[in-house]
Amino acid sequence: MTRDPARAKKLALLLLAMTQFVVVIDASIVNIALPSIGHALNFSQADLSWVVNAYTLTFGGFLLLGGRLADLMGRRRMFMVGLVIFSLASFAGGLAQSEAWLIAARALQGLGGAIVSPAALSIITTTFAEGEERNRALGVWGAVAGAGGAAGVLLGGVLTSGLSWRWVLFVNVPIGLLCTFLAPRVLVESRAEVETRSFDVPGAVTVTAGLALLVYALVDAVNVGWGSTATIVKIVAALALLSVFVVIELRARSPLMPFSIFRLRTLRGADTVALLIGMSLFSMFFFVSLYMQQVLHFSALKAGLSYLPLAFGIILSAGAASAAVTRFGFKPVLVTGLLFVAGGLFWFSRVPAHGGTFAGDVLGPSLLAAVGLGLSFVPVTIAAVTGTRPHEAGLASGLVNTAQQVGGALGLAILATVANSRTNALLHSGQHDVAAALTKGFEQAFLVGTGFALAGALLTVVLISSRDSRAHSTSTPAADAA
């Protein structure tokens, strides 16, 4: 590692941000490639969603375990292990010759991502001092992570149109291996300073199984129905496993998740709001992509390129958010961001079925939502790790990531059900205009998403400590004076 501390931190942040970008885009990069994948591997329409869901399922299910592994086993070490798993799974997915092969590879990718992501975020938390320095670092992190969703759709369109759907997976391999090679040269190893390194195996098994089953129940509810016996049984079983996890943790000598971390009011509030951010925003990319391709009849490449303004808007607003948090605290910035998100989603709910254009109906709400996403993601991440001790960094990182991923799965499941129900009702009532029926479904989904964002803004006001927020905004000048 370089001897210049400032340069060393910049190189570390560059490497961590590049890795997070790759992990985040993989949740969305396959969206535009799905028709090509379905045709090549003979997927049914119902099973095609599992190309996305398999990744989300294992990513959300293993995040808490990944964060704890980073704390106990070494953050740099687990960062590298996760990258190797992620890269090998990407290569295997690119070579897939069957439906089961590809879904299994995507699930393994999610496992790698669940190990990499909390390790990388906890390295940032322990490398950069709380205050302005960490705000700037998390501003970069937020810009990259927030823009990853939009960039994934863009990159997916370019690679699918120019090369093949297989390259949406192959592209990860050289980047992942390069980051693995650079990690020992750029990152300093760190781990939690605890007396015992015993691993809570029962806790790890129950929380991972419970979260994975919960995410599975949510994403599969769209196919089998929310009121179906299968969905109810899976949700009840998931909640039972998570209840067993709580009992195990309360009795364990070295718990996987010490509940003492929830002594922090701001952490509790930030994780709740992160859940609602995931519910309102993750599905936005899904429905906007469908609107552009199914109603406006954009090609995969054109739909992908249409996300460029959104991606750049997120990058710019996330950079501004880190400075705003340092000046005003994270609470007002987060409320402002969620109101922008609500405004963008409400504007999207006005899209027309006929005569719609990108400039008139997609660009404006995209930019509004982009500003909101940048102004939301950065402060909620800062709030989620504020006040945590160094040995809790991986756990806090895993918690906020888990909240966003479970929120994304839950939001997409709810909004897809809302949209499909509205569209099907219109078609069954004699509506012959398919574009109009689809658009009415999208409108309903965007309105419900608007409600999630407004609820997030309200809960930010109620649940997140104003004192913590103000102290955060004034900590840097005080430290500089000292």
N, C-alpha and C positions, 0 to 999 in steps of 0.2 A: 504494500500500500504506500502511496505517495506520502512524503514527509510534511507537505503543506496541508494543515488541517482543513482550511477553507476549501482548497481544491479537492481534497479527499472527499469531503461531504458532497460537493457538487457532482463528482463522479459517481458516488454511491447513489445519490438521488436520481441521476440519469439512468443508471442501471435498473434501479427499483421501479421507476416510472415506466421504462420500456417493457419490463416484465409484466407489470400490471396491465398495461395496454393490451398485450397479447392475450392475457387471461380474460379480460373483459370483452374483447371483440369476439371471442369464441362463443359467447352466449348469443350473438346476433349475426355473425358472419355467414352462417349457413341458411338464414331465412330466405334470401333471394335465390340461393342455390337449390332450395327444396324441390321445385318442379323437375330440375335436371336429375337430382338424386333419385327421386321417385321413379322417373322413367328408366334410369340406368339400372337400378337394383330391384325394380318391380315392387315398390312399396304400395300398399293400399293407402287411400287418402287418410284413413283414421290413424294408421301406424306412422305416417310421415311426421306427425308432430313429435314423436319420440326421438327423432334426431336432435331436436332442441331440448326436450324434456329430460332425456338421459343425462345430459350435461348438467342441467339445472338441479336435478335430483341429487346426484352425488356431490355436487359443489355445495349445495345448501346443507346436506346431511352431515358432511364431514368437516365443516368450517370450525366448529368449536374444538373438535379433536385436533385439527391442524394448528390452531392457535396455542393449545396447551402443549402439543409436541414441540413447537418452536421454543416455548419458554423453558421446557425441561431438557430437551435434547440439544439445544443450540439453534439459534435463529438462522444463522448463515447455513448451517448444515442442512436443516429442513428446507430452507429455500432452494438449495441445490437438488436435494432429493425430489422435491415436488416438480422442479423444472425438468429433470430427467424423465420422470413418469409422464409428465405432460407432453414432452417432445416425442417419446416413444409411442404414446397413444395416438398422437397426431399422425405420425408416420403410418401406424397400423390402420387408422381410419382412412387415410388417403389410398391405401391398397385394398380397401374393403371390396369383397365380391358378393356379399349377401346382406340382407336386411339385419340379421342378428349380429353379424360381424361389425357392421358400422355402429349399431346401437351400443354394443359392448365397448368399442373403442371410444365412443363419446362419453360413456360413463367413466371410463378410466381417465379420460381427459379431465373430467370434473373433479375426480379424486386428486389429481396432480394440482389443479387450480386451487382446491381447498387447502392444500398444504402450503402452496406458494404465497397466496394472497395475504393471510394473516401474518405469516413470517415477515413478508416485505413491509407491511404496515407497522408491525412492532419494531422492526429495525429502524424505521423512520422515527418512531416515538422515542426510542432509546438513543438515537444518534443526534437528534436536534433538540436543543433546549426549549422547554415550554415557554411560549411567548411569541414574539415576532419571528424568530428563526424557524420555529416549528410551523407557524402559520404559513410562512412562505413555502416551506417544503410541502405542507399538506395542500396548499394552493396548486402547486404543480401536480401533485398526486390526484387532486380532485379534477383538474382539467383533463388529465390523461384518462382517468377512470370514467369521467362523465362523457367525454368525447368518444370513448371506445365503442359505445353502443351505436352511435351514428356512423363512426368510421367503419365498424364491422359490416354494416349494410352496404356502404359505399364500396369497400374492398371486395365484399362478396359478389357484388354486381360486376365489377371490373374483372375479377379472376374467372368467374363463371362464363362471362361473355368472351373474354380474350383467350382463355386457356381451357380449363375444364373444372367441373365442380370439385374434383379431387384436390385442386390447388388451394381451395379454402382451408384445407387441412395441412397439406404439405408445407405451406408458407410458414407455419409455426416452427418447423423442425430446425432450420438454420438459426433462427432468432433464439429459440430456446437453448440450443447447444452453445451458441456464442455467449449468452448470459451466464450459463453454467460455468463456462471456461473463465469468464471475467470475475465471477463472484469472489473467489479466494484472493484475487489481486486488488479488489476494490472495497470489499466489505470486511468489517471487523466482527469476529465471532463474539456473541454474547448469549447469556442464558440467565434464568432466574437464580438468584442467590438464595437457595433454600437448604435446610439442613439435610433433608432426605429427598432422594429423587425417585421414590417409589411411584409406580404408575397405577392410577385408579382404573384398572381394567373393567370391572363391572360398570362403573360410571361411564366409561368411554363407549362400551357396547350399547348400553341402554339409551344414552343421549343420541348417539349416531343413528341407531335403529329407529328411535322415536322421531327424530327430525326427518330422516329419509322417508319414513312411512307417511309422515304428515305432508311433505312436499309431494310425494307420489299420489296421495289421496286428492290433493288440491288440483294437480295438473291433469289427473285422469277423470276428475268429476265432469269435465267438459264432454267427455266421450260417453260415460255411463250414466250421467245425471246426478245432480246434487242430492236428490231425495232417494236415490237408489240404496238398496241394502248394502251393496259393495262399498259405496262411499262412506256410509254411516259407520260400518264395521271398521273400516280402515282408520277413520278419524278417531273413533273411540279407542282402538288399539294403540294408535300413536300417542294419544293423551295418557293412556294407562302406562305406557313405557316411559313417558316423560315424568309422570308422577313417581314411578319407581326410581327414576334417576334422582329426583329431589330427595327422596328418602335415603338413598345410598349416600348422597353428598352430605347430608346432615350428620351422618354417622361415621363417614370415612375420616381417617387420621390425616391423609394427604389427598383431599378431594380434587377431582378434575376441575371443578368450578367452585372455588370458595365463594359462598354467598355473601361473604363480607364485602365483596366488590360492589354489591348493590346498596351499600351504605351511602354511595354517592348519588345524590338526587339528580344531578345533571346527567350522569351516565344513564340512569333509568329513563329519564325523559328523552334523551337523545336516541336511545335504542327504540323506544316507542315511535318516535317521529320518523326514524329511518325506515321502520316497517311501512309507514304510510307513504313515504317518498317512493319506496319500491312499488307499492300498490298503485300509485297514481302514474308513475312515469315509465316503468319497464314495458307496460303494455302499449304505450303510445307508439313506440317504434313498430310494433306488430300491426296496429290498426292503420297507421299512416301508410305503411308499405302496402297493405291490402287495398286501401283506397286508391293509391297511385296506380297500382297494377290492374285491379279489377274494375275500377270505375273510370279512371282517367286513361287507362290502357297504355301505361308507360311500359317500356321494355325493362328488363332487369338492370341493364346498364344505366338507363336514364333515371330509373327509380333510385339506384345507388348514388348517382351524381347529385340527385336532388337533396341529399342529406349533407352536402358540403356546407351550406350556410349554417345549419344546425350544429355541425361539429365545430366550426370556427367560433360560433357564438358561445358555445360551452367553454372552449379554451379561454377566450377573452374574459368571460364573466367569472370564471373560476379564479383567474389571476387577480381580477379586481376584488373578488370576495376575500382573498387572504389579507389584502391591505385593509379592507373594510372591517374585518374581524378585529385586526390589531387596533383600529381606531375606535370602533363603536362597540366591540364585544360580539360574541357569536349569536346571541339571542335575536337582536333586531335584524341582523343580516339574514338569519334563517327564516324569520317570519316574512320578510320582504321577498325572499326567494320563493317561498311556497305560494305567496299571493301571485307572483308572476306565473308560476306553474299553473295555478288555477285559472288565470286569465288566458293562458295559451290553450289549455284543454277546452275551456268554454268556447273559445274562438273556433277551435277544431270542430266543435259540435254543430257549427253552422254550415259545414261544407255542403255544397249542392250536389245532387245526383247527376244533373245534366248542365253542360256549359261551364263546368269548373275548370280552373287553370292553376298551374303551379304558382305563378306570381300573385294571382288574386286570392287564392284559397289555402295554399300550403305554406308559402314563404313567411307571411306575417306571423301566424301562430307558431311556426317552427322557431322563429327568432325569439318570440316572447317566452316560449318554453325553454329555449336554450339558456337565456339569461336566468330564468328561474332555477334550472338544474345546476348551473354553476354556482349560484348564490345559495343553494340549498345543500349541495353535497359537501362542500368544503366546511361550512360551520358545523354541520351535524357530525362530521368526522372528528373535528377538533373538540367538540363538546363531549363526544363519546370517550375520548381518552384523557380529558382534562381531570387532573387530580389523582390519576392512577399512579401507583408505585411502579418502579421499573420491572419488578417481577410479575406484574399484572398486565404488561403491555400486550403480550400475545393473546391473553384471554379477552381483554377489552377490544382488541382488533377483531378477534373472531366473533364477538358478540354483535358488533355493529354490522359486520359483513353478513352474518347470519340473518339479522333483522331485515336487511335489504333484500337478500335472496329469497327468504320465505315470503316477504311482502310482495316481491315481484311475481312469485309463483301464485300466491293467493289472488293478487290483483288481476293477473291474466286469466286465471280460472273464472273469477267472478265476472269480469268484463266480457270475456268470450261467451259466457253463458247468457249475459244480458243481450249482447249483440245478436247471437244466433237465435235466441228466443224471439226477439223483435222481428228479425228477417223472416224466420219460418212462419210466424203468425201472419205476416203480410202476404207471403206467398200462398199459404193455405186459404187465405180469405179471398183469393182470386186475383191478387196483384200479379200482373204478367211482366212488369218492368223489373227485371232482376237488379239492375243498377240502382234503381230507386229503393228497392227492398234492402239491399246491402247497405246503402248509405244511411237509411233510417236506423239500422242496427248499429252502425258505427257512431251515429249521433248519440244514441242512448248510452253507449259505452263511454264516450268522452264526457258526457254529463255526470255519470257516476264517478269517473276519474276526477272530475272537478271537485266533487264532494269530498273525496279522499284527501285532496290537496288542502282544501279549506279546513278539514278536520285536523290535518297536520299543523297548520298555522295556529289554530286555536289551542291545541295541546302543547305547542311550543311555549305559548304565553303562560299556560297553567303549570306545566310540569318541569320546565327548565329554570334553574335558579338564576335570577337576575343578578344576584350578588356574584356568583361564579363568572357570569358573563362580563360584568363590569370589572372585576378583578383581573380577568384575562386581558381586557383592553388596556388596562393601566400597568400591567406587570412589566412590560418591556421598558417604558420610560424610567420606571423606578429602578429597574436593574441597571440601565445605562448610567443613571445618576450615581448609583452606588459604585 
